Amino acid sequence: MPLILPDDFQFSQSALQDYADCHRRFFLRWVTRRRYPAPESEPMRAFEARMELGERFHQIIEAHLAGVPAEALRAALDGDETLAGWFERCLKTALTDLPQQQRAEITLSMPLADRRLVAKFDLLAIQPGARAMILDWKTAPRISNRNELAGRWQTLLYPYVLAKAGDYLNGGQPFAPEQINLVYWFAEAPDQPVIFAYDAAAHARAESRLNDLVTELLARPNEEAAFSLTSDLTRCRFCAYRSYCERGTQAGDVLGTEVEGVKEPPALALDLEQVAEIAF
């Protein structure tokens, strides 16, 4: 029987990265949606706190770009030095000299193999008819290097989706690949962004790789045995299924992984009555 995906499944950079890293992880997480109680990182409290900080940072930047004054946001941080530091660094380094049209936390999607291919952008900064910058905030303690990022599906997917599905942001005309840049900004290294230029050749490679991977994936039988375990045991260190797969029970150190928020964070403590009326 061919692979049966859940009715609400969408292709995303997370799903594609899971399949690329470990076929079995993809099957367990995205097909059967099995939960397994192995902790991803140690210590868990530090891991969860870091995730929450990352989510709150995204909220703060989104609020600022929506028009909430920086002073009001600083007051809402309630003395959190880490968040305050990230915010100030972002204001000084990442949010300067950007195209005027800016959209935070925006999702674009397009058809792919009877499903949807989706990409959620931390920030799109656009000069219609001229250029489009994709900015992605990284709040992990560890700074990813260019080679690592170049191999990530996010780096391939985000410019591709913008080129294919971003025409409504560009006066109804698709962005040319050469008009798109992807910028990874690191809260712990704000002066060391990693920038990937895009072009027609990269776009063609992205389309080919994406179609090849999806074709391979959908051709697999609908059974766990058809999804092999990764041969790279280092990828098991932060996987919640490693004990299920008999790949160990001890979690990896939280400081060694990129932490991305996956839980709904507390609402930003912002008293909107103290903020001047914002025109939208």
Beta strands, then each sheet from edge to edge (+ up, - down):
strand 1: 41-42
strand 2: 101-112
strand 3: 115-127
strand 4: 131-138
strand 5: 180-186
strand 6: 189-197
strand 7: 252-253
sheet 1: 1+ 7+
sheet 2: 2+ 3- 4+ 5+ 6-
end
